[in-house]
């Protein structure tokens, strides 16, 4: 049974199920979900807790099954946590988890913690067994566009708020920029504000003085920003990726792969393939699917060919080659390529304005 994170509190007030599966790559939200389940389990008398971490191919699944069936030495009810950091239990683990789902009883609550899973894994026999035997919670990252609202809600929960109107939105936008991609740091900065200032309204100056620049940038989120046409965010994220020591080769590969995928999808549509099928064939899912739907009608065949040529040139630049018409610095070349994609997918096209990447020729 699927339950959304925002429904978990109400669910736990109504009932406590014997099995909870929490999966996703947002550590803060996954931790909070598990903490809520643990608290509900303790309140229901599950005071003995054991943790099993599946690391490597030599995990003893028989020991886990035995622990689930053993009588408690110290308490009437138990809590067992199964952590699978790799997200793949293997053949033996798959069979063991399916058998485990058949051993559940009222005296045992189990939490299974997994990373983000692809569609194939979510369709596997072992995950289907977990989903059918209990409650499944998917932990999705907080998207950049809703991060200011998320921050405002967290501030409200500790009795604080920003100013109303445009001034407050500016404060929340500043906060979001400083913690983008690092939700755990955002949580810590919000708690810091609760310690520094009393309940009530926070000014921009108070937030600015307290909040550090703790953003953590993700190369895949960067390419999403490129396809979304968010110029200021693209440049800020590139600076952040460079400062964090990300490899320019990886950043280029991710951006170039999106350019190639745009070309393949456009060619498939020209050959008569419906857009949803063309996207699925190119393995474009989720947020990227919507961004491709936005970009494809706006980028012409000539622009795509130019982007492919530019990506090929930039590939050489990030690997140490030179080109007479491009910047020598790999990160300057990446900025130029990113702005070329932003300009090519902009709407409405501005035929009179000079492309922004021309400023990066030197």
N, C-alpha and C positions, 0 to 999 in steps of 0.2 A: 504494500500500500504506500503510495507516494504522499508525503506531507511536505508542504513548503516550510521554509525556516520560520517565516512570520506566523505560521500556524502552530508551531511546536509547543509554545507555552500553553495555549488553550487545549491542545491535545493531551498534554501531560496532566493538566488539571482534571480532565475527564477520565483518563485511563492510563495504565502503564502496560505496554505490550512486552512480550518476552524477548523480542529481537529488534534492534535498531541498526540500520546500516547508514553510515554517514560517509559521503564521498565528495571530493572536490579539492581544489588547490588553493583555497583561501584559508590559511591557518587560523586566523582570528575567529572567523565565523564557525569553522569546524570545531575549534576548541570550545566556543561558547555553547554550541549545540550539545556537545558531549558533556559539558559541565551541567547543563540543564537536565539531561537524562540521568546523570549520576546523582544529582540532588533529589530528583523524583524517586530514584531507586532507593536511596538511603532513607527517605521519608517513608517508604513502603516496607522498610525493614531489611533491605539488601545491604548488610553492613560489611560483609566479607568480599573483598575485591581482589581479583587476580588479573594480570596482564600478560598476554602472549603476543610476541612480535615475530612475524614471519620474515626472517632474513636469510636469504640464500636458499639453496635447494635441499638442505638437510634438516629442515624443520620437522619436528616429530608430531605429525598430525594425530597419531594414536594417543599421545599424551594429552592433547587437547580434548579429544573425544572422551578419554577416561576422566579428565577433570570435570567435564560437563555432567557425567553420570555419577561421580563420586558424591558421597554425603559430606556435608560441611562439618568441620571440626569445631568451629568457633561461632557459627551463627546459623539460624534457621534458613536464611535466604542469602543468595550470593549474586555478585555482579562479575561477569567475565568480559574482558575487552580483548578483541582480536585485531591487531594492527597489521596491515599488509601494505607497507610503504611502496612496494613495487607495483601494486595493483594486479599482479598475476600470481595466483596461488599454485599454478601448475596442475598437472593431471591428478596427482595424489591429493592435492589441496582441494581441487574441484570436487572430487568424489567425497572427501571428508566433510566439506562444507555442506554438501547436499544431505549427507547422513546426519550432520550436526543439527540441521533444521528439523529433523525428526525426533530429536531428543529434548526439545524445549518443554519446560514445565513451569508451573506457577512459582516455584521456589528459585528460579534462575532468570536473570535479565542479562542479555548479551548485547554488547556494542561492537560492531565491526567498522573499523575505520580504514578508508581507502582514499587514494588520490583521485584526480579526475580520470574518468574512464571514457574510452571511445565507444561508438555505437555498437561495434562488434562485441566488446566485452560486456556491455549492458544487456546484450542478447544471449550471453552464454548461459549454460545450464546452471552453473553455481550461483551467478548473480540473480537469475530468475528465481531460484529457490530461496535466496535471501529475501528478495522483494515479496515473494508470496507468503513467507512465513512471518513477516513482521512489517516494520515501518521503514521506508527508505527516504533519506533526506539528501537532496543534491545541494551542494554548497557552491553557488556561483559567485564569481568576483563581483564587486560593486563597480558598475561601469562608470566611466569618467563623467558622463552627463548627469548621473544621479548622485555623484559623490557629495556635492554641496548639500543636497537634501538629507543625505545620510548623516553628514556631520551635524546639521541642524537638529536632527532627531536625537542624536547622541548627547548633544549639549542640553537639549530639553530634558532628557532623562535625569540629568544631574542639576536641574533647576536653573540652567543658564540659557541665554539666547543672544543673538546678534541684533543690531539695530534693524528697524523696519525699513522697507523700501529698497531703493537702489544702493544705499550705503551698506545695508546688511548683505545684499547679494554680492557686492564687491568684497566684503570681508570673507564670505564663504568661498568665493572664487579664489581669493588669495590663499586661503587655508587649503583648498583642494589642490592647487598648483604645487604647494609645498610638500604634500604627502602622497601625490599621485602614485598609484601602483603599490603602495605600502600601507595596507589597511591596519596592520598591527601598530605601526608607528603613528598612524592617525588616531587610533584608540589611546595610545600613550599620551599623545599631545592633548587630546580632549581631557584626559584625566588630570594632566598637569594644569590645565586651565581651571579645573575644579578645585585644585589645591591652592592656586595662586590668588583666585578672585572669588568673592562671595556669589551667592545665587543672584540672578538678575541679568541685566543687559551688559554685554561686552562690547567695547568699542573696537574699531579697527586697530588703533594703536596698541591696545592690550593684547589682541591676538597676534599682531605683527611682532611684538616684543617677546612673546612666549613661544611661538611655533617655529621650530627649526626647519631647515630645508632638508627633509629626510625622504624625498621622493625616490622611488625605485622604478626605473623605466624598463619596460618589456619590449623586446624587438618586435614581437608580433602585434602588440598594441600600437607600436609606432607605425607599422604598415596599415593598420586599420585607420589611424589618424590621417595618413596620406590619402587613402581612398575616400575618406569622408571630407577631404578638402579643408582640413583644419590647419591652416598655414602656421599660425603662431604656435600651436601645440606641436606640430611637426618639428619646427626649428628648436623648440625648447627640449623636446624628447631626444633629438639628435645630440644636442649639447650634453644632455644627461647621460646618454649611452656612452658617449666619448669619455666623459668624466669618470664613469663607473668602470672604464677599462674594457668595455665590450669590444669584440673583434670586428673591425670594419668589414672583413670578408663575410661574416655572418649577417650583418645588417644588410649588405649588398645582396647576398643570396636571397634573403627573405623578400626584399623589395623586388628583385628581378624575377623571382618566382611568381609574384602576383602579376607582374607585367606579362609574363609568358602565359599565365592562366587567362588573363583578359583576352589575349590574342586567340588562344585555343577555343575559348567559349564563343567569341565573336565569329570565328571561322565555322564552328559547329552550327551556330544560328544561321549563318549564310547558306549552309548546306541543308537547311530545313529542320534542324533540331529545335524543339521548343526550349525556351530558356531554362525552365526548371530541370529538364532532363540534361541539358548541356552542363549546367552547374553541378548536378549530381555526378555526372561522368568525370568531371574534373576535380571531384572531392572538395567542392566549395560548400561549407556548411555554416550554420549559425549566423553570427554577426557578419562574417565575410560574405555570406550569401546576399544579405540585404545591401551591403556596400557595393557588391558587383552589380546588383540590379540598378543601383543609383548611377554607377559609373559607365556602364556599357552603352546606354543610349547617347552619352555625351562625348564619347571618344571616337573619332573617326579612324578609318583604316590607315590613312596617311600618318596620323599622330601615333598610332600604335607601332607602325614600322619605325618611326623616328625614336620612340621610346625603347624599342628593342635594340636599335643601333647604339643608343646612348648607354643602355645597360651593359652591352658588350664592351664598350669603351671603358666604362666605370669598373668593370670586372678586372681589366688589366691594370687600372690605376690603383685599386686596393691591393693588388699583388705586386706593386712596385714598378710597373711599366709607366711610360710617359706618353702624353698625347699633346700635340701643339695647341689645340683649341680648348683644352680642359685644365682645371687647376691641378697643380702637382700634389697638393695635400689630399689624401684619400677622403677625409671627412668633408672637406669643401666640395669634392666631387659628389659625395653622397647627398649633400645639401642640394646641389644643382639637380641631380637626378630626381630627388624627392619633389622638388618644386616643379620640375617638368611634368611629373605625373599629376600633381595638384592642378597645374594649369590646363593640362590636357583633358582632365575630367571635370573642369569647372563648368558651371552653368549660370547664366548664359555665357557662351564664349565671348571674350572681349577681344575683338579683332584689331582694335586700335591701340590698346595698351601694350607696352613692351613686356615680354615675359619676365617674371621675377628672377628666373635663373640667369639672365644675362648679366646681372650684377655680380655673379660668382665666376666669371670667366678667368679672372686673373689668378 
